Amino acid sequence: GLVSTAEYAGASAVLSAAALTYVAAFLIQTYNVPLAEVAPALSVVALGMLIGVVAGGPLTTRRFRLKVCAAAQAATGLVGLALFGTSPGFLASAVVSGVLGFFTSIGRPTILFLVMDVAPESRGTMSGLYAASNQSATVAGAALGGLLIGLGGYPALGVLALATGLAGAIVAGWLIGEKRSVEAVRQKP
């Protein structure tokens, strides 16, 4: 229902904020490159996000949409850990950051669809609730990411990415179970 959908959106937003907020700083500090050289890498992140949202749109009406969301959340955590935990080189980091952007975005259309489906007669309220949940989690993710970088460097941010990615995957799995039980109740005479 609404609570678990909001929890998934929150975990997704924490993950996105924690990982994507610090990509530029990670690239600059890790590879000692000027900001002008980081801008194209950030474009790769944005392109990955764009491709993810476009790819995720058609999934909103598919039965397996929540499985895609769960897999994407887990993949985001793993990719975030690989990026921030291993520092694979500047160009590889730019590409991996684009993959990170893709996985953080592919589930968004499905979550918006589910939020609107919870109470179709109150779409404005539901979209406002989603935005508030998302923005609150974005603030929390950015703050927590900054704190962890200060305590343990970028590898600690990779661990946060993994933890929130797995948490989002678990919540998406919970949504799969809830959706099945709701559909079973609706089908009974």
Secondary structure, DSSP 8 states (H G I E B T S, - for coil): -HHHHHHHHHHHHHHHHHHHTTHHHHHHHHH---HHHHHHHHHHHHHHHHHHHHHHGGGGGSTTHHHHHHHHHHHHHHHHHHHHHH---HHHHHHHHHHHHHHHHTTHHHHHHHHHHH-GGGHHHHHHHHHHHHHHHHHHHHHHHHHHHHHHHHHHHHHHHHHHHHHHHHHHHHHHHHHHHHHHHHH--
